[in-house]
Amino acid sequence: MSAVSSRLPVFPWDRLEPYKATAAAHPDGIVDLSVGTPVDPVPALVRRALADAADSPGYPTVWGTPALRDALTGWVERRLGAKGVEHTNVLPVVGSKELVAWLPTQLGLGPGDKVAYPRLAYPTYEVGARLAGAEPVVYDEPTDLDPTGLKLLWLNSPSNPTGRVLSAEELRRTVAWAREHGVLVFSDECYLELGWETEPVSVLRPDVCGGSFEGIVAVHSLSKRSNLAGYRAAFLAGDAAVLGELLQIRKHGGMMVAAPVQAATVAALGDTAHVTEQRARYAHRRAALRAAFEGAGFRIEHSEASLYLWATRDEPCWDTVGALAGLGILVAPGDFYGAAGDRFVRIAFTATDERVEAAVRRLAG
């Protein structure tokens, strides 16, 4: 039996463990700014909805309840500005990472097919291509790609790790190019509600997609906006033909969002107050950390959206990681996201207020 894992790169976070141990040895404890995992409470109304649906002895459906599909279509129209969204245009998934990792396989891609993603990107785009046996291809500008054999094009705006936001014009140009060449576009928009210096735009907005969802799908998650990383609640919206095919495959695979999580998702998407409250927390932490790192000699690039600061002091990223670990601060090395990030680090501002304050004090010397 061949080991599928042999197709994959080394799991990046394992390489960070020695630095985590160093940071944890700090007398005042570690300040972990490496993984963008939520630390604030799950909103009370979401927990109530989950608890109220806890008596769910039957199997949930892969497509979700009608109430969930109503919540998804309503949110996509209200928040993303999409028009004419039907139940066939949405599909719940078991967290967005699962979807990214297995999408090329579920699309039937394999040897001879190409999957493209940004040069600086979430590592799971590459993993998904390799799991399917397809060829991973990186790009700086998607419309410069050779479309021969290109079956799947990933966009990511706001970007993880850089926080860069693609404009409506950039998205429009890419969608037109992809349609011209018969390339399927998946747009990872999981950080869309976390714009700080600009307002991120969805690929589903009419002025981007021309009022048609043909050949485009947006990926959204509740992990960041609603502190639901532990719930594995995410969804797709877009081309009904693509989602219909994925629905059939996922039915056979039993890829079902748990019934209580479906109910919690309905509650979360129906409320904006908790999103506003969480944004305010992150805005405060972002401002404090940005000032502290800049004061310590770092340069911040992009970072106009998302939950991260993309920072450098013009040295190899692992040197930066080591120096900060000595202060008890753990960050992610930029080369986790591609060789082009080898002189940057990604700094998450998802730590508690108390830990952020500790980092600020340590950086001040």
Phi, psi and omega in degrees: 000125180282146180274113179299328182298340180293342177283346193258154173291167174299137179298116193299323187292339176297328181291342184273350187303316179298325179288326176296320178296319178298313180296323182292339180280354179300139183304329181261011176087168182282145165248105187267105178247025187270310182257134182278059182263135180299144179238351182271162186297149169294133181307141185301319183293331178288318178296321178297316180297321178296314181295320181295335180261010185295331178276075184234075187286340183271166178291136171283166176264152180295323181284343180090166179291158173304324179296321178294315180296323174299317180296319180293311181296320180297317181293318180299320178288315183292310191273323184265346180079013178288156182238144174067039182276121179254171178302327180291349180264007180225153179205119176287148178225162187273068185083148185285333181295318176304315182296313182298317184292325187252358182301310180303321177296316181290337175276356179080020180281158181191202181306136182094345177262153180240144175237123184250147180205164184299152181300321172255114190201161169308125188297340186288341173300314178295317180303316180300318178297315183291323177301324180277350185082011178275170181266121176281137181227131178259156179219156168263318178230117187300327182285355174271355181293150169282117184285354181297119179077358182280116184252331184222128179241118176269129166253154178215102180214121357296147186282141161250112028253349196277340185077009179290144180243129176279136179285165177302322180294318177298317179295316181300315180297319180291318179299316180297317179297315182297319178295321179299326185256006178069035181257130179282131180253126168246124183251111179278108186242029188297341180254016188300328182276008183239053173271134183248315183250358177203164181259110180297150184243140177274148176294344181273355181293139186305324181287350175264311187263359179071021179081006179235140177266009183302124175075012180224143177220135175257143179249128180228155185220150174262001183301316187271311185294329188236012181059040185247030179303324180287347182271341185056061183242113180210173180199163176247152175214137178148223188305117183296325180294317179294314182292327177296319177295316178296323179300314181298316180295316183290333172298313180295327181275356180065034184271078189252135169285131182304143184303315178298327178290324175301315179296320179295323179296318177302314181295317183294318182286342180272359184234135177251344184298318182290332178292316178298318180296317181290322176302320181296320176300311183293323179298320179295314181294320180299313182298318181294315182289322179298313180297320183291316180290321177295322177295336179267011173097011178270150172252130180261127176246149183051239176065022181285351178207178178084195184250023188223156166251131179259108196231152178212153164232032172058051175214165177304138188300326181288334173295318178295315179301316180295318180295317180291324177300326176297337175268003181082017182246124180253126177233170180265131177292141184296335182286354169301333189252012179129153182301333180292348180260018190287357175240019180235162168231153176255125184247114178276141174251044179259007177284164178295163178302320181296319179288324176297317178298323178296318178297318180299316179297316183293321180291333179285348178085000000 
